[in-house]
Amino acid sequence: MRYVMVAAVLLLAACNTIGGVGKDLQSAGETVSDAAN
C-alpha cells in the first residue's frame, strides 16, 4: 500500500513538471513569434 501512495505522488509530480515545461515552451514560442512579427 505504501508503494502505491509513493507511486501516485511521483506521477502527480511528474505531470505537474511536464505541464510546467509545456507552458514554458509555449511562452517562449509566443515570444519568438512576436519578435519575428
DSSP file (Angstrom, degrees, kcal/mol; ACC not computed):
  #  RESIDUE AA STRUCTURE BP1 BP2  ACC     N-H-->O    O-->H-N    N-H-->O    O-->H-N    TCO  KAPPA ALPHA  PHI   PSI    X-CA   Y-CA   Z-CA
    1    1 A M     >        0   0    0      0, 0.0     4,-1.7     0, 0.0     5,-0.1   0.000 360.0 360.0 360.0 -39.1    0.0    0.0    0.0
    2    2 A R  H  >  +     0   0    0      1,-0.2     4,-2.2     2,-0.2     5,-0.2   0.893 360.0  53.8 -63.8 -38.8    2.8    2.4    0.8
    3    3 A Y  H  > S+     0   0    0      1,-0.2     4,-2.6     2,-0.2    -1,-0.2   0.857 105.1  54.9 -63.9 -34.5    4.4    1.8   -2.6
    4    4 A V  H  > S+     0   0    0      2,-0.2     4,-2.3     1,-0.2    -1,-0.2   0.911 108.2  48.3 -65.1 -42.1    1.1    2.8   -4.3
    5    5 A M  H  X S+     0   0    0     -4,-1.7     4,-2.2     2,-0.2    -2,-0.2   0.920 112.6  47.9 -64.4 -43.8    1.0    6.1   -2.4
    6    6 A V  H  X S+     0   0    0     -4,-2.2     4,-2.3     1,-0.2    -2,-0.2   0.917 112.1  49.9 -63.2 -43.3    4.6    6.9   -3.3
    7    7 A A  H  X S+     0   0    0     -4,-2.6     4,-2.4     1,-0.2    -1,-0.2   0.901 109.8  51.2 -62.4 -41.2    3.9    6.0   -7.0
    8    8 A A  H  X S+     0   0    0     -4,-2.3     4,-2.3     2,-0.2    -1,-0.2   0.913 110.5  48.3 -63.8 -42.9    0.8    8.2   -7.0
    9    9 A V  H  X S+     0   0    0     -4,-2.2     4,-2.4     1,-0.2    -1,-0.2   0.913 112.1  49.2 -64.0 -42.7    2.8   11.2   -5.6
   10   10 A L  H  X S+     0   0    0     -4,-2.3     4,-2.4     2,-0.2    -2,-0.2   0.898 110.7  50.4 -64.8 -39.9    5.6   10.7   -8.1
   11   11 A L  H  X S+     0   0    0     -4,-2.4     4,-2.4     2,-0.2    -1,-0.2   0.915 111.3  48.1 -64.4 -42.6    3.1   10.5  -11.0
   12   12 A L  H  X S+     0   0    0     -4,-2.3     4,-2.2     1,-0.2    -2,-0.2   0.908 112.2  49.3 -64.5 -41.0    1.4   13.7   -9.9
   13   13 A A  H  X S+     0   0    0     -4,-2.4     4,-2.2     1,-0.2    -2,-0.2   0.903 111.0  50.1 -64.3 -40.8    4.7   15.5   -9.5
   14   14 A A  H  X S+     0   0    0     -4,-2.4     4,-2.7     2,-0.2     5,-0.2   0.907 109.5  50.9 -64.9 -41.7    5.8   14.3  -13.0
   15   15 A C  H  X S+     0   0    0     -4,-2.4     4,-2.5     1,-0.2    -1,-0.2   0.917 111.1  48.1 -62.6 -43.1    2.5   15.5  -14.6
   16   16 A N  H  X S+     0   0    0     -4,-2.2     4,-2.2     2,-0.2    -1,-0.2   0.889 112.4  49.4 -64.9 -38.6    2.9   18.9  -13.0
   17   17 A T  H  X S+     0   0    0     -4,-2.2     4,-2.3     2,-0.2    -2,-0.2   0.937 112.2  46.8 -65.9 -46.5    6.5   19.2  -14.1
   18   18 A I  H  X S+     0   0    0     -4,-2.7     4,-2.3     1,-0.2    -2,-0.2   0.901 112.3  51.2 -62.8 -41.2    5.7   18.2  -17.7
   19   19 A G  H  X S+     0   0    0     -4,-2.5     4,-2.1    -5,-0.2    -1,-0.2   0.895 109.5  50.5 -62.3 -40.3    2.8   20.7  -17.7
   20   20 A G  H  X S+     0   0    0     -4,-2.2     4,-2.3     2,-0.2    -2,-0.2   0.897 109.5  49.9 -65.0 -40.9    5.1   23.4  -16.5
   21   21 A V  H  X S+     0   0    0     -4,-2.3     4,-2.7     2,-0.2     5,-0.2   0.906 109.2  52.9 -64.1 -41.0    7.6   22.7  -19.2
   22   22 A G  H  X S+     0   0    0     -4,-2.3     4,-2.3     1,-0.2    -2,-0.2   0.905 110.2  47.1 -60.5 -42.4    4.8   22.8  -21.8
   23   23 A K  H  X S+     0   0    0     -4,-2.1     4,-2.5     2,-0.2    -1,-0.2   0.897 111.5  51.2 -66.9 -39.7    3.7   26.2  -20.6
   24   24 A D  H  X S+     0   0    0     -4,-2.3     4,-2.5     2,-0.2    -2,-0.2   0.921 111.5  47.3 -63.0 -43.4    7.3   27.5  -20.6
   25   25 A L  H  X S+     0   0    0     -4,-2.7     4,-2.6     2,-0.2    -2,-0.2   0.895 111.7  50.7 -65.0 -39.8    7.8   26.3  -24.2
   26   26 A Q  H  X S+     0   0    0     -4,-2.3     4,-2.3    -5,-0.2    -2,-0.2   0.927 111.0  48.6 -63.4 -44.1    4.5   27.8  -25.3
   27   27 A S  H  X S+     0   0    0     -4,-2.5     4,-2.1     1,-0.2    -2,-0.2   0.914 112.2  48.2 -61.9 -44.1    5.5   31.1  -23.7
   28   28 A A  H  X S+     0   0    0     -4,-2.5     4,-2.3     1,-0.2    -1,-0.2   0.901 110.7  51.8 -64.4 -40.6    8.9   31.0  -25.3
   29   29 A G  H  X S+     0   0    0     -4,-2.6     4,-2.4     1,-0.2    -2,-0.2   0.892 109.4  49.3 -62.8 -40.6    7.3   30.2  -28.7
   30   30 A E  H  X S+     0   0    0     -4,-2.3     4,-2.6     2,-0.2    -1,-0.2   0.888 109.9  51.8 -66.4 -38.5    5.0   33.1  -28.4
   31   31 A T  H  X S+     0   0    0     -4,-2.1     4,-2.2     2,-0.2    -2,-0.2   0.928 111.9  45.6 -63.6 -45.2    7.8   35.5  -27.5
   32   32 A V  H  X S+     0   0    0     -4,-2.3     4,-2.0     2,-0.2    -2,-0.2   0.907 113.0  51.1 -64.0 -41.8    9.8   34.4  -30.6
   33   33 A S  H  X S+     0   0    0     -4,-2.4     4,-1.3     1,-0.2    -2,-0.2   0.912 110.7  48.0 -63.0 -42.9    6.7   34.6  -32.8
   34   34 A D  H  < S+     0   0    0     -4,-2.6    -1,-0.2     1,-0.2    -2,-0.2   0.889 110.8  51.5 -64.7 -39.0    6.0   38.2  -31.5
   35   35 A A  H  < S+     0   0    0     -4,-2.2    -1,-0.2     1,-0.2    -2,-0.2   0.856 106.8  54.2 -66.6 -34.3    9.7   39.2  -32.1
   36   36 A A  H  <        0   0    0     -4,-2.0    -1,-0.2     1,-0.3    -2,-0.2   0.815 360.0 360.0 -69.8 -30.0    9.5   37.8  -35.7
   37   37 A N     <        0   0    0     -4,-1.3    -1,-0.3    -5,-0.2    -2,-0.2   0.463 360.0 360.0 -83.2 360.0    6.5   40.0  -36.4
